[in-house]
Amino acid sequence: MAVQRSEPVSIVQLGAPLGEGPVWVERDAALWFVDIKSYRIYRLDPETNAIQSWQTPGQCGFVLPCADGGLIAGLQSGLARFDPTTGAFVPLVDPEPQHPGNRLNDGTVDPHGRLWFGTMDDGETAESGTIYRLGADGRCVASTPSCAITNGPAFSPDGRTIYHVDTGKGLIYACSVDEDGTLSDARLFAQIPNSEGHPDGPTVDAEGCIWVGLYNGWGVRRYSPKGELLEQIRFPVSAITKVAFGGPERKTLYATTASKHLSAAERAEQPHAGDLFAFEVDVPGIPGVEIRHGI
């Protein structure tokens, strides 16, 4: 049964080259997201529609909350603490000093409070990216095979399954997660032909269904935990990069989008490309978790 309750509408007009990383931060009831190519972090207060922004010292793929009240940003140079009161960034760890052409692209926090994030080739061709887990000792543990463009990961509600994306090849994988964070039983969850769009950032709802944005696919898909396509929501723009649940009941789906791939003519046909969108659903998202390990 369809869970979509309203059509996606543009709620913040940014025209971002590469909007990404939406995350609902429970403690301040706000949506945080980034524009990777414009070096910006944004915070939206849905109650007032007030939006704040900060310059980043390089490309930033995500910003996520810590249990100590701070924020962690995923920069091209690695993980860094971000203080929105001063706009300062303090470097923590570079997971890949051997890959200067890579950048951090997407991230999430598992139910245990562990940070997981992916890297990718900024040129989008070399298979030099992987998914990492930030260990309790502050070291980054490579956890998946390499690919050119990683996205995700996302976790099942019980934290026992991780989903990660090879965007270039149109593949979504699932793995079992052991108590210590080790991954096993890697398997193909879903495959999307390039003609239907490229799977981008995923998230999971309270029923364990996987939502994924489609880059050049004009929409967002919802899959069952068994990999069955349940629903596709059509957007008025072609590149949806990631969705995140928010709002007091977590029944608003926010979606970042991109415009960097469009020609001038296509940009004129998609005036809301790069904006932040929102629509309502019947099934809520999972409560957010703050980072508690390795920071």
C-alpha positions as CSV (number, residue, x, y, z in Angstrom):
1,M,0.0,0.0,0.0
2,A,1.3,3.5,-0.9
3,V,2.5,5.6,2.0
4,Q,2.9,8.9,0.2
5,R,0.5,11.5,1.5
6,S,1.5,14.6,-0.5
7,E,3.5,15.7,-3.5
8,P,7.1,16.8,-3.2
9,V,7.4,20.6,-3.1
10,S,10.4,22.9,-3.0
11,I,10.6,24.5,0.5
12,V,14.1,26.1,0.3
13,Q,15.1,27.6,-3.1
14,L,18.8,27.2,-3.3
15,G,19.6,26.0,-6.8
16,A,22.5,24.0,-5.2
17,P,25.0,22.4,-7.5
18,L,25.0,19.3,-5.2
19,G,22.7,19.4,-2.2
20,E,23.3,16.4,0.0
21,G,23.3,14.8,3.5
22,P,19.9,15.8,5.0
23,V,19.6,14.8,8.7
24,W,17.0,15.7,11.3
25,V,18.7,16.6,14.5
26,E,16.3,15.8,17.3
27,R,17.8,18.0,20.0
28,D,17.2,21.3,18.1
29,A,14.3,20.1,16.0
30,A,16.0,21.2,12.8
31,L,17.1,19.8,9.5
32,W,20.8,20.0,8.6
33,F,22.2,19.5,5.1
34,V,25.0,20.5,2.8
35,D,25.8,21.8,-0.6
36,I,29.0,19.9,-1.4
37,K,30.2,21.9,-4.4
38,S,29.4,25.3,-2.9
39,Y,31.3,24.5,0.4
40,R,28.2,25.2,2.6
41,I,26.4,23.7,5.6
42,Y,22.8,24.6,6.1
43,R,20.4,24.5,9.1
44,L,16.6,24.8,8.5
45,D,14.2,25.5,11.3
46,P,10.9,24.3,9.9
47,E,8.8,26.2,12.5
48,T,10.1,29.6,11.4
49,N,11.5,28.7,7.9
50,A,14.7,30.4,9.1
51,I,17.8,29.1,7.4
52,Q,21.4,29.5,8.5
53,S,24.5,28.7,6.6
54,W,28.3,28.3,7.2
55,Q,31.2,28.2,4.9
56,T,33.3,24.9,4.9
57,P,37.0,24.6,4.4
58,G,36.5,22.3,1.4
59,Q,33.9,20.0,0.1
60,C,31.6,18.7,2.9
61,G,29.5,15.6,2.4
62,F,27.6,15.5,5.7
63,V,27.3,16.9,9.2
64,L,26.0,14.6,12.0
65,P,25.3,15.2,15.7
66,C,27.4,14.0,18.6
67,A,26.2,12.9,22.1
68,D,28.3,15.6,23.7
69,G,26.4,18.3,21.9
70,G,28.8,18.9,19.1
71,L,28.7,18.1,15.4
72,I,31.0,16.1,13.1
73,A,31.5,17.1,9.5
74,G,32.7,14.9,6.7
75,L,35.1,17.0,4.7
76,Q,37.3,16.2,1.7
77,S,40.2,16.2,4.1
78,G,38.5,13.9,6.6
79,L,36.4,14.0,9.7
80,A,36.4,17.3,11.7
81,R,34.5,18.7,14.6
82,F,32.3,21.6,13.6
83,D,31.2,24.4,16.0
84,P,28.2,26.3,14.6
85,T,28.6,29.1,17.2
86,T,32.0,30.0,15.8
87,G,32.0,28.3,12.4
88,A,35.3,26.6,13.3
89,F,36.4,23.2,12.1
90,V,38.9,21.1,14.1
91,P,40.4,18.1,12.1
92,L,40.0,14.7,13.7
93,V,41.2,12.0,11.3
94,D,41.9,11.5,7.6
95,P,40.8,8.0,6.6
96,E,42.6,8.0,3.3
97,P,45.8,10.1,3.1
98,Q,46.9,7.7,0.3
99,H,43.9,8.9,-1.8
100,P,44.2,12.7,-2.1
101,G,41.7,12.7,-5.0
102,N,39.0,11.2,-2.8
103,R,36.4,13.0,-0.6
104,L,33.9,12.0,2.1
105,N,30.4,11.7,0.5
106,D,27.7,10.4,2.9
107,G,27.4,9.2,6.4
108,T,25.1,7.9,9.2
109,V,25.0,6.8,12.8
110,D,24.0,3.2,13.7
111,P,21.7,2.3,16.6
112,H,24.8,1.8,18.8
113,G,26.0,5.4,18.2
114,R,28.8,4.4,15.8
115,L,29.6,6.7,12.9
116,W,29.7,5.1,9.4
117,F,30.6,7.1,6.3
118,G,31.7,6.6,2.7
119,T,34.4,8.0,0.5
120,M,34.5,8.4,-3.3
121,D,36.7,9.5,-6.1
122,D,35.9,13.2,-6.7
123,G,36.4,12.6,-10.4
124,E,33.7,9.8,-10.1
125,T,35.8,7.2,-12.1
126,A,38.5,5.6,-10.0
127,E,37.3,2.7,-7.8
128,S,39.0,4.2,-4.7
129,G,36.1,4.7,-2.3
130,T,34.8,2.5,0.5
131,I,32.5,2.6,3.5
132,Y,34.3,3.1,6.9
133,R,33.3,2.7,10.5
134,L,34.8,5.0,13.1
135,G,36.2,2.8,15.8
136,A,36.1,3.4,19.5
137,D,39.8,4.2,19.4
138,G,39.2,6.9,16.8
139,R,40.6,4.9,13.9
140,C,38.7,4.4,10.6
141,V,38.0,0.8,9.7
142,A,37.4,0.0,6.0
143,S,34.4,-2.2,5.9
144,T,33.3,-2.7,2.2
145,P,34.9,-3.4,-1.2
146,S,36.0,-0.4,-3.1
147,C,34.0,1.4,-5.7
148,A,34.0,4.8,-7.5
149,I,31.0,6.4,-5.8
150,T,29.8,5.1,-2.4
151,N,26.5,6.2,-0.9
152,G,24.9,5.5,2.4
153,P,25.1,3.6,4.5
154,A,21.8,3.1,6.2
155,F,20.7,0.6,8.9
156,S,17.7,-1.6,9.6
157,P,15.7,-0.5,12.7
158,D,17.4,-3.3,14.8
159,G,20.9,-2.3,13.5
160,R,21.6,-5.9,12.3
161,T,21.5,-5.0,8.6
162,I,23.5,-2.3,6.8
163,Y,22.6,-1.1,3.3
164,H,25.2,0.6,1.1
165,V,25.2,1.8,-2.5
166,D,27.6,1.6,-5.5
167,T,26.0,4.5,-7.4
168,G,28.0,4.2,-10.6
169,K,27.0,0.5,-11.1
170,G,23.4,1.0,-9.9
171,L,23.8,-1.6,-7.1
172,I,22.5,-1.6,-3.5
173,Y,24.0,-4.1,-1.1
174,A,23.0,-5.5,2.2
175,C,25.3,-7.0,4.9
176,S,24.8,-8.5,8.3
177,V,26.3,-6.4,11.2
178,D,27.9,-8.2,14.1
179,E,27.9,-6.7,17.6
180,D,31.4,-5.4,17.2
181,G,30.6,-3.7,13.8
182,T,32.1,-6.4,11.6
183,L,30.2,-7.0,8.4
184,S,29.4,-10.4,6.9
185,D,27.1,-12.1,4.4
186,A,27.3,-9.4,1.8
187,R,24.5,-9.7,-0.8
188,L,22.9,-7.8,-3.6
189,F,19.8,-6.1,-2.3
190,A,18.6,-4.3,-5.5
191,Q,19.9,-3.3,-8.9
192,I,18.7,-0.3,-10.8
193,P,19.4,0.1,-14.6
194,N,21.2,3.3,-15.5
195,S,18.2,4.2,-17.7
196,E,16.0,4.4,-14.6
197,G,18.5,6.6,-12.6
198,H,21.4,6.1,-10.3
199,P,20.7,5.1,-6.7
200,D,22.0,7.8,-4.4
201,G,21.6,8.3,-0.6
202,P,19.5,5.8,1.3
203,T,17.5,5.9,4.5
204,V,15.2,3.4,6.3
205,D,11.7,3.8,7.8
206,A,10.1,2.3,10.9
207,E,8.8,-0.7,8.9
208,G,12.4,-1.5,7.8
209,C,11.7,-0.3,4.2
210,I,14.6,1.3,2.3
211,W,14.2,4.7,0.6
212,V,16.7,5.8,-2.0
213,G,17.0,8.9,-4.1
214,L,17.6,8.6,-7.8
215,Y,20.2,10.7,-9.5
216,N,18.9,11.3,-13.1
217,G,15.9,9.2,-12.2
218,W,13.3,12.0,-11.4
219,G,12.2,10.4,-8.1
220,V,12.6,8.5,-4.9
221,R,12.0,4.7,-4.5
222,R,10.8,2.7,-1.5
223,Y,11.9,-1.0,-1.2
224,S,10.7,-3.7,1.2
225,P,13.3,-5.3,3.4
226,K,13.3,-8.2,0.8
227,G,14.3,-5.8,-2.0
228,E,10.8,-5.6,-3.6
229,L,10.0,-2.2,-5.2
230,L,7.0,-0.9,-3.3
231,E,6.6,2.7,-4.5
232,Q,8.2,5.5,-6.5
233,I,7.5,9.2,-5.9
234,R,7.9,11.4,-8.9
235,F,9.8,14.8,-8.5
236,P,9.8,17.8,-10.8
237,V,13.6,17.7,-10.9
238,S,15.8,14.9,-12.2
239,A,18.5,14.5,-9.5
240,I,17.4,13.5,-6.0
241,T,20.5,12.9,-3.9
242,K,19.1,11.8,-0.5
243,V,16.0,11.8,1.7
244,A,15.7,12.1,5.5
245,F,12.7,11.8,7.9
246,G,12.0,14.7,10.1
247,G,9.3,16.7,11.9
248,P,7.8,16.0,15.3
249,E,6.4,12.6,14.2
250,R,9.2,11.9,11.7
251,K,6.6,11.7,8.9
252,T,8.0,14.5,6.7
253,L,10.5,13.3,4.1
254,Y,13.0,16.0,3.2
255,A,15.0,15.6,0.0
256,T,18.1,17.3,-1.3
257,T,18.6,17.7,-5.0
258,A,21.3,18.7,-7.5
259,S,21.7,20.9,-10.5
260,K,25.4,20.5,-11.5
261,H,24.7,18.0,-14.2
262,L,22.2,20.1,-16.1
263,S,22.8,22.1,-19.3
264,A,21.5,25.7,-19.5
265,A,18.4,24.5,-21.4
266,E,17.8,21.7,-18.9
267,R,18.3,24.1,-16.0
268,A,15.6,26.4,-17.5
269,E,13.2,23.4,-17.7
270,Q,14.0,22.4,-14.0
271,P,13.9,25.8,-12.2
272,H,13.8,24.0,-8.8
273,A,16.8,21.7,-9.4
274,G,19.1,22.0,-6.4
275,D,16.4,23.0,-4.0
276,L,15.4,21.3,-0.8
277,F,12.1,19.5,-1.1
278,A,9.6,17.9,1.4
279,F,6.6,15.7,1.3
280,E,4.5,13.8,3.8
281,V,4.2,10.0,4.4
282,D,2.2,7.7,6.6
283,V,5.1,5.5,7.9
284,P,7.5,7.4,10.1
285,G,11.3,7.3,10.1
286,I,13.5,5.9,12.9
287,P,14.5,8.2,15.7
288,G,17.9,9.8,15.1
289,V,21.0,8.6,17.0
290,E,24.0,10.7,18.0
291,I,27.6,9.7,17.7
292,R,28.9,8.2,20.9
293,H,32.1,6.4,19.9
294,G,35.5,7.4,18.6
295,I,35.2,11.2,19.1
